[in-house]
Amino acid sequence: MINIVLFGPPGSGKGTQAQNLIEKFNLKQISTGDLFRFNMKNDTELIDEIRKPSDAAGFIFDGYPRTAVQTEALEKIVKEELNDNIDVCLSLVVEDTILVERLLKRGEISGRSDDSNVEIIENRIKEYYTKTAEVAELYKQQGKYVEINGVGEINEISEKLFAEVEKIK
């Protein structure tokens, strides 16, 4: 089983790359923002999604964990529910100026208000780094943290991610 934590600031291409990883390795995506909203609405536990029968070869955790406490909780859940571990934390790295450009472009296309204001975008990026720094450090200490350059052609970035996952298969 392959269990991946996928990191990336807003505009890093994380959503696109998560889909590519899912398709390539037959993973089940646990997008915690979506799950959290669903679980709150339906009064179910977050881990119910992990317990569901699946023919997936593993999980990709997208948007979670964001703190050291959440990291420890996720590790415990994966250990207890799947009798497994988090294998790797893949982090897409993109310069802030490029992130801002990408998000402004996305804002023009999507009409999302949070993607059309430079100040809001910069605050979101700063908040991402502040929140995830401790998580990155924990995975670095475990030797599971890998940075991937998130600038370039989509398929080239995918290939870099695939190569890292192949190392743990």
One Martini backbone bead per residue (centre of mass of N, CA, C, O) as a GRO file, in nm:
protein
  169
    1MET     BB    1   0.099   0.035   0.019
    2ILE     BB    2   0.023   0.382  -0.056
    3ASN     BB    3   0.119   0.681   0.138
    4ILE     BB    4   0.030   1.023   0.070
    5VAL     BB    5   0.156   1.346   0.111
    6LEU     BB    6   0.029   1.653  -0.028
    7PHE     BB    7   0.205   1.941  -0.112
    8GLY     BB    8   0.096   2.289  -0.158
    9PRO     BB    9   0.049   2.578  -0.256
   10PRO     BB   10  -0.128   2.800  -0.384
   11GLY     BB   11  -0.073   2.729  -0.732
   12SER     BB   12   0.115   2.451  -0.761
   13GLY     BB   13  -0.069   2.195  -0.879
   14LYS     BB   14  -0.192   1.984  -0.682
   15GLY     BB   15  -0.457   1.893  -0.817
   16THR     BB   16  -0.334   1.783  -1.077
   17GLN     BB   17  -0.123   1.590  -0.944
   18ALA     BB   18  -0.317   1.418  -0.785
   19GLN     BB   19  -0.459   1.297  -1.034
   20ASN     BB   20  -0.207   1.167  -1.158
   21LEU     BB   21  -0.144   0.980  -0.916
   22ILE     BB   22  -0.409   0.830  -0.906
   23GLU     BB   23  -0.395   0.707  -1.192
   24LYS     BB   24  -0.111   0.570  -1.180
   25PHE     BB   25  -0.160   0.423  -0.862
   26ASN     BB   26  -0.443   0.374  -0.750
   27LEU     BB   27  -0.571   0.606  -0.574
   28LYS     BB   28  -0.711   0.753  -0.284
   29GLN     BB   29  -0.870   1.046  -0.214
   30ILE     BB   30  -0.801   1.269   0.066
   31SER     BB   31  -0.992   1.551   0.099
   32THR     BB   32  -1.026   1.715   0.388
   33GLY     BB   33  -1.212   1.946   0.328
   34ASP     BB   34  -1.443   1.782   0.208
   35LEU     BB   35  -1.471   1.577   0.439
   36PHE     BB   36  -1.526   1.769   0.669
   37ARG     BB   37  -1.788   1.884   0.555
   38PHE     BB   38  -1.935   1.614   0.531
   39ASN     BB   39  -1.908   1.522   0.831
   40MET     BB   40  -2.059   1.760   0.953
   41LYS     BB   41  -2.328   1.724   0.795
   42ASN     BB   42  -2.341   1.384   0.866
   43ASP     BB   43  -2.214   1.289   1.134
   44THR     BB   44  -1.916   1.184   1.076
   45GLU     BB   45  -1.621   1.032   1.046
   46LEU     BB   46  -1.323   1.080   0.896
   47ILE     BB   47  -1.237   0.762   0.892
   48ASP     BB   48  -1.459   0.631   0.717
   49GLU     BB   49  -1.314   0.657   0.438
   50ILE     BB   50  -1.086   0.450   0.506
   51ARG     BB   51  -1.284   0.200   0.569
   52LYS     BB   52  -1.364   0.172   0.296
   53PRO     BB   53  -1.392  -0.020   0.049
   54SER     BB   54  -1.102  -0.094  -0.168
   55ASP     BB   55  -0.886  -0.112  -0.472
   56ALA     BB   56  -0.676   0.054  -0.375
   57ALA     BB   57  -0.314   0.117  -0.334
   58GLY     BB   58  -0.404   0.384  -0.176
   59PHE     BB   59  -0.320   0.712  -0.043
   60ILE     BB   60  -0.412   1.064  -0.076
   61PHE     BB   61  -0.321   1.348   0.108
   62ASP     BB   62  -0.514   1.650   0.081
   63GLY     BB   63  -0.466   1.910   0.309
   64TYR     BB   64  -0.327   1.685   0.493
   65PRO     BB   65  -0.152   1.797   0.716
   66ARG     BB   66  -0.099   2.125   0.911
   67THR     BB   67   0.000   1.991   1.179
   68ALA     BB   68   0.147   1.817   1.424
   69VAL     BB   69  -0.112   1.696   1.542
   70GLN     BB   70  -0.225   1.596   1.268
   71THR     BB   71   0.010   1.412   1.204
   72GLU     BB   72  -0.023   1.222   1.444
   73ALA     BB   73  -0.316   1.143   1.382
   74LEU     BB   74  -0.268   1.022   1.102
   75GLU     BB   75  -0.063   0.808   1.181
   76LYS     BB   76  -0.258   0.660   1.372
   77ILE     BB   77  -0.482   0.592   1.170
   78VAL     BB   78  -0.310   0.436   0.966
   79LYS     BB   79  -0.217   0.224   1.169
   80GLU     BB   80  -0.501   0.126   1.281
   81GLU     BB   81  -0.673   0.100   1.000
   82LEU     BB   82  -0.416  -0.012   0.793
   83ASN     BB   83  -0.147  -0.113   0.895
   84ASP     BB   84   0.031   0.158   0.843
   85ASN     BB   85   0.206   0.419   0.658
   86ILE     BB   86   0.362   0.695   0.584
   87ASP     BB   87   0.581   0.730   0.311
   88VAL     BB   88   0.523   1.033   0.185
   89CYS     BB   89   0.621   1.381   0.132
   90LEU     BB   90   0.500   1.582  -0.120
   91SER     BB   91   0.653   1.893  -0.239
   92LEU     BB   92   0.552   2.173  -0.398
   93VAL     BB   93   0.772   2.406  -0.558
   94VAL     BB   94   0.707   2.767  -0.567
   95GLU     BB   95   0.732   3.067  -0.645
   96ASP     BB   96   0.552   3.332  -0.539
   97THR     BB   97   0.525   3.490  -0.808
   98ILE     BB   98   0.402   3.248  -0.960
   99LEU     BB   99   0.159   3.199  -0.781
  100VAL     BB  100   0.026   3.470  -0.828
  101GLU     BB  101  -0.005   3.447  -1.132
  102ARG     BB  102  -0.174   3.189  -1.136
  103LEU     BB  103  -0.410   3.293  -0.957
  104LEU     BB  104  -0.492   3.531  -1.132
  105LYS     BB  105  -0.559   3.359  -1.377
  106ARG     BB  106  -0.769   3.180  -1.235
  107GLY     BB  107  -0.954   3.419  -1.155
  108GLU     BB  108  -1.034   3.500  -1.444
  109ILE     BB  109  -1.167   3.221  -1.513
  110SER     BB  110  -1.342   3.154  -1.235
  111GLY     BB  111  -1.411   3.414  -1.034
  112ARG     BB  112  -1.246   3.403  -0.788
  113SER     BB  113  -1.190   3.623  -0.535
  114ASP     BB  114  -0.925   3.483  -0.399
  115ASP     BB  115  -0.786   3.508  -0.714
  116SER     BB  116  -0.794   3.858  -0.751
  117ASN     BB  117  -0.607   3.929  -0.492
  118VAL     BB  118  -0.294   3.988  -0.400
  119GLU     BB  119  -0.316   4.012  -0.091
  120ILE     BB  120  -0.472   3.751  -0.044
  121ILE     BB  121  -0.273   3.561  -0.177
  122GLU     BB  122  -0.026   3.627   0.001
  123ASN     BB  123  -0.165   3.538   0.265
  124ARG     BB  124  -0.217   3.243   0.185
  125ILE     BB  125   0.079   3.168   0.144
  126LYS     BB  126   0.182   3.244   0.424
  127GLU     BB  127  -0.009   3.057   0.580
  128TYR     BB  128   0.089   2.795   0.463
  129TYR     BB  129   0.384   2.809   0.566
  130THR     BB  130   0.322   2.841   0.866
  131LYS     BB  131   0.152   2.577   0.903
  132THR     BB  132   0.361   2.359   0.746
  133ALA     BB  133   0.646   2.366   0.874
  134GLU     BB  134   0.616   2.146   1.100
  135VAL     BB  135   0.546   1.913   0.910
  136ALA     BB  136   0.797   1.914   0.738
  137GLU     BB  137   0.990   1.862   0.974
  138LEU     BB  138   0.884   1.585   1.056
  139TYR     BB  139   0.937   1.447   0.775
  140LYS     BB  140   1.237   1.505   0.772
  141GLN     BB  141   1.309   1.340   1.031
  142GLN     BB  142   1.189   1.069   0.875
  143GLY     BB  143   1.271   1.079   0.562
  144LYS     BB  144   0.977   1.182   0.389
  145TYR     BB  145   1.083   1.448   0.247
  146VAL     BB  146   0.987   1.591  -0.080
  147GLU     BB  147   1.104   1.803  -0.321
  148ILE     BB  148   0.927   1.964  -0.596
  149ASN     BB  149   0.938   2.111  -0.888
  150GLY     BB  150   0.647   2.321  -0.992
  151VAL     BB  151   0.806   2.401  -1.259
  152GLY     BB  152   0.652   2.347  -1.570
  153GLU     BB  153   0.559   2.081  -1.712
  154ILE     BB  154   0.324   1.873  -1.612
  155ASN     BB  155   0.459   1.599  -1.701
  156GLU     BB  156   0.734   1.654  -1.566
  157ILE     BB  157   0.629   1.671  -1.277
  158SER     BB  158   0.498   1.397  -1.270
  159GLU     BB  159   0.757   1.230  -1.314
  160LYS     BB  160   0.889   1.314  -1.049
  161LEU     BB  161   0.672   1.197  -0.867
  162PHE     BB  162   0.675   0.907  -0.970
  163ALA     BB  163   0.971   0.847  -0.894
  164GLU     BB  164   0.925   0.870  -0.587
  165VAL     BB  165   0.710   0.646  -0.565
  166GLU     BB  166   0.880   0.413  -0.685
  167LYS     BB  167   1.081   0.399  -0.438
  168ILE     BB  168   0.832   0.274  -0.239
  169LYS     BB  169   0.704   0.014  -0.393
   0.00000   0.00000   0.00000
